[in-house]
């Protein structure tokens, strides 16, 4: 499986891996502000981004940004890539780079970011100059008719939330992404921003 992921990663050219970093929350909610996100088991080689106050295993808190080899030449664009985490497990033991993808619940206005053991369907992301985790968008459909954003791109950093989640039998306090500009319909959600802090 690791070899298959490596081949897919090569095909998408997200091979330029950053130094390791933590994902730290900033929020007006004092109970969440300053806490970290870490990988927590949500299925076979699948992880959620859970909130951790204390954890004794640094591996679960360590993430990477796999970007393209060539940075964009247009200053309006940030380097694009994948948010990755290194999975270790199996018998015999192996390691595998896994990437964040969004799973969708048709009854919700939230997308569930999961760390998935394949690059197919992985969610491209970027980090702003001040290290905030951002999702790139190109079309503004709050206008009628819809139009491209200025410079044909915008970076959304304010749609992250920490919510009580449920995924295939696992209940967690975990990261979610709000679809659209409405408040999350899950009443447990608290708005956050996610910042990259290099080790």
Order of alpha helices (4+ residues) and beta strands (2+ residues): alpha-beta-beta-beta-beta-beta-beta-beta-beta-beta-beta-beta-beta-beta-beta-beta-beta
